[in-house]
Amino acid sequence: MNEQMLQDLVEAIPMPAILIRMNERIEAANAEARKLLGEAIVQRHFITALRQPVLLDAIEATQKDGKPRKTDYLTNDGRNDTTFRVTVRPVSLPSGRGTLICFEDITHLEKAGQMRRDFVANVSHELRTPLTALIGFIETLKGPAKNDTAALERFLTIMDSEAGRMNRLVGDLLSLSRVEADERVRPTDPVDPVALISSTVNGLMPVAESCKASVTLDVPSKPIRILGDSDQLRQVFTNLIENAIKYGGTGVNVAVSLTEPTYESRLRGQAVRLTVRDNGPGIDEVHLPRLTERFYRADSHRSRHLGGTGLGLAIVKHIVNRHRGRMWIESTLGQGTKITVLLRVD
């Protein structure tokens, strides 16, 4: 087998791969490997091309005992970290024994694992805070404040608030789980978004009155038919409008509008456009790209004070994705916030 045949064989491997001879020189490398490690790696000593000690140790051990090994190779393209699972295997060549090194990109698995770890950590933190408060108040009521009527009333009020916070968090976690499970299942029921938005606004009027907010509604005069999940869409409308009322501040003006079906280039088809706009304090633009992440809050203290769980916009994002729609948030400090949702008309 000549050098060209070895190169062709390595080129056929559908991932970065290099072949090292017993003289420790790189005999062949496919295009993916050259892109990863450098165009001029062929005929170089493998130590100068790979450099990372853990991988070098694995290669040297396999060259000595002929046993396959696995390890990780970490790199960075200037913007993102990339993790490769590297397989080191001995191969037989006409001129002697060699070592084949293959790099499998497992970055997506690492990111998924990190997301799971972050999610568990965030849930634990969110639950521990009210639980700690409840345990402390219970111990106080069983001990020093056992016969203190004034303290009993004050503590029970706080305990009720903390228990409600935990209940909302568990409810949002269950909602998020259900939405994620159904995200790839397209809804097929006919829904009238005009009626849904109108009833949602009417249902939120007590909240608006308690915040001294005004809500204006501009919707088409006739029903519109789209395919959707009415409960989930109501959840979207409720979350967006309630957020505008609560986080807009006392006396905020919230404008809710829904357009007639029209062609939307973002969806390449007919869609209705829901807009929820407020004239509140606005959100710093540095927060906008992350607002739909789980547990991300632009103002953690204020969000918790108002009963937020940090999951509302994450739920909205998944529901909109399930309906093959689009959502984006625009905001300027001191000038309010505008959230736009596009929903397909099928």
Summary of the structure (lengths in Angstrom):
residues: 346
radius of gyration: 29.0
end to end distance: 59.7
largest distance: 92.7
contacts: 1004
relative contact order: 0.08
helix: 46%
strand: 25%
